Amino acid sequence: MSVFKTLILSAALVLGVTPAFGAFPSSPSEQLRVFATCAGRLSALEEHQRLFDGPASEKTAAQKRLFDDVISALIDDAVAYGMPRPQALNWQVQAKMAHAMLRQQVTFGTSPTRTEAAERVLRVEIEACNGLLLGA
């Protein structure tokens, strides 16, 4: 299965089973996973916006800083709960790479079907992250 199909299928399964992130997790490491994933997605969005929509990148950078602050506040509890400290960065990098790949499909893809699917996933992912921030 191609990487793109795997990403779309994974996102569809997650999004189909739970609305956005579903019930907010109770364990510190799972809470951290949610915020690290969003930080990674916003990082990919910010880089994309710097190339194609400079002013929008400022707002996204500010949102990402909020997620970074939450990550900093949660990481010690997550580590005490048993999570390896590098795991938060791993979640961030994985989410950033997956989100960037979907953004590339939307920007440069030649298949309308794949592009539309990627656009839907991107929209839902960012809306889910924005829903975690008050006033976003």
Phi and psi in degrees as a GROMACS rama.xvg file:
@    title "Ramachandran Plot"
@    xaxis  label "Phi"
@    yaxis  label "Psi"
@TYPE xy
-68.6836  159.508  SER-2
-60.244  -41.8434  VAL-3
-60.9896  -46.5222  PHE-4
-62.8768  -38.9662  LYS-5
-62.3337  -44.5087  THR-6
-62.3796  -46.5253  LEU-7
-63.8411  -44.5687  ILE-8
-63.2864  -44.4094  LEU-9
-61.0256  -45.9726  SER-10
-63.6888  -41.2772  ALA-11
-63.5149  -40.6643  ALA-12
-65.3562  -46.1642  LEU-13
-64.4344  -47.0913  VAL-14
-70.2137  -30.9406  LEU-15
-75.4591  -29.646  GLY-16
-85.4866  -37.8966  VAL-17
-129.849  132.504  THR-18
-67.9996  126.064  PRO-19
53.0334  -109.711  ALA-20
-103.209  2.37625  PHE-21
72.9007  -157.359  GLY-22
-63.7091  138.928  ALA-23
-66.8635  131.819  PHE-24
-65.3075  153.364  PRO-25
-95.8415  -26.5311  SER-26
-80.2564  145.065  SER-27
-59.0872  -37.2503  PRO-28
-69.8263  -37.1719  SER-29
-71.9768  -34.8888  GLU-30
-62.0678  -44.3821  GLN-31
-62.3374  -38.8731  LEU-32
-58.4032  -42.8396  ARG-33
-60.9434  -48.4405  VAL-34
-72.2259  -35.8289  PHE-35
-66.3222  -39.4141  ALA-36
-61.5646  -44.9236  THR-37
-65.4101  -39.4937  CYS-38
-60.7908  -40.1912  ALA-39
-64.547  -44.0512  GLY-40
-61.7664  -44.8158  ARG-41
-66.9034  -32.2031  LEU-42
-62.9577  -43.6624  SER-43
-65.3192  -41.8511  ALA-44
-63.0408  -43.7609  LEU-45
-60.1049  -45.5042  GLU-46
-61.4552  -42.0601  GLU-47
-63.2128  -44.0228  HIS-48
-66.2288  -34.3894  GLN-49
-58.8673  -35.5366  ARG-50
-77.7187  -37.2712  LEU-51
-117.997  -15.8629  PHE-52
-155.817  70.8824  ASP-53
-45.1099  -53.8438  GLY-54
-59.342  -34.7855  PRO-55
-65.4421  -26.9997  ALA-56
-65.5521  -27.2745  SER-57
-64.6755  -44.9465  GLU-58
-64.5159  -43.4028  LYS-59
-64.5442  -39.8026  THR-60
-61.6962  -39.4805  ALA-61
-65.5963  -40.8175  ALA-62
-63.7475  -42.6854  GLN-63
-62.1032  -38.1597  LYS-64
-60.9896  -34.9798  ARG-65
-63.6033  -42.8987  LEU-66
-65.3365  -38.6733  PHE-67
-61.3544  -38.7234  ASP-68
-63.5646  -41.7767  ASP-69
-65.6816  -41.4251  VAL-70
-58.5168  -45.7941  ILE-71
-60.5355  -36.5736  SER-72
-72.9692  -29.5865  ALA-73
-93.4164  -21.9264  LEU-74
-63.3182  -39.7688  ILE-75
-63.7607  -40.4186  ASP-76
-65.3178  -39.3035  ASP-77
-65.8698  -40.1804  ALA-78
-66.1098  -42.3131  VAL-79
-63.1657  -28.9876  ALA-80
-75.5701  -13.6095  TYR-81
119.097  2.22156  GLY-82
-81.6457  134.297  MET-83
-64.5148  136.37  PRO-84
-54.7962  -41.2079  ARG-85
-66.8605  -12.7886  PRO-86
-60.0281  -37.0336  GLN-87
-61.1802  -44.4522  ALA-88
-66.12  -38.2901  LEU-89
-59.3602  -46.1211  ASN-90
-60.6062  -41.4312  TRP-91
-62.726  -48.0954  GLN-92
-64.8615  -42.6929  VAL-93
-61.9669  -43.9138  GLN-94
-65.9349  -39.3998  ALA-95
-63.4141  -45.0593  LYS-96
-64.549  -43.5001  MET-97
-64.5386  -43.0092  ALA-98
-67.2223  -40.7487  HIS-99
-63.3031  -38.2378  ALA-100
-63.314  -41.9309  MET-101
-65.5895  -39.3091  LEU-102
-63.2465  -37.7706  ARG-103
-63.5739  -39.8328  GLN-104
-61.6065  -43.9953  GLN-105
-65.6943  -41.2043  VAL-106
-78.776  -40.5771  THR-107
-119.395  -3.4268  PHE-108
-65.3902  151.806  GLY-109
-108.098  -7.24583  THR-110
-99.5829  113.213  SER-111
-58.197  -36.3291  PRO-112
-64.6525  -46.9584  THR-113
-66.1961  -39.4649  ARG-114
-63.1405  -45.284  THR-115
-63.5657  -41.2412  GLU-116
-63.347  -43.4819  ALA-117
-63.758  -41.1117  ALA-118
-60.2786  -42.1489  GLU-119
-63.1722  -46.0804  ARG-120
-62.4648  -45.2942  VAL-121
-59.4532  -45.3772  LEU-122
-60.7375  -47.0012  ARG-123
-65.1513  -41.6268  VAL-124
-61.511  -47.8198  GLU-125
-69.0059  -39.1278  ILE-126
-61.9265  -39.5625  GLU-127
-62.2396  -42.7705  ALA-128
-67.7335  -44.3169  CYS-129
-61.6663  -31.4901  ASN-130
-66.7479  -17.272  GLY-131
-81.5572  -18.1037  LEU-132
-100.787  129.663  LEU-133
-71.1686  132.05  LEU-134
80.3671  7.72735  GLY-135
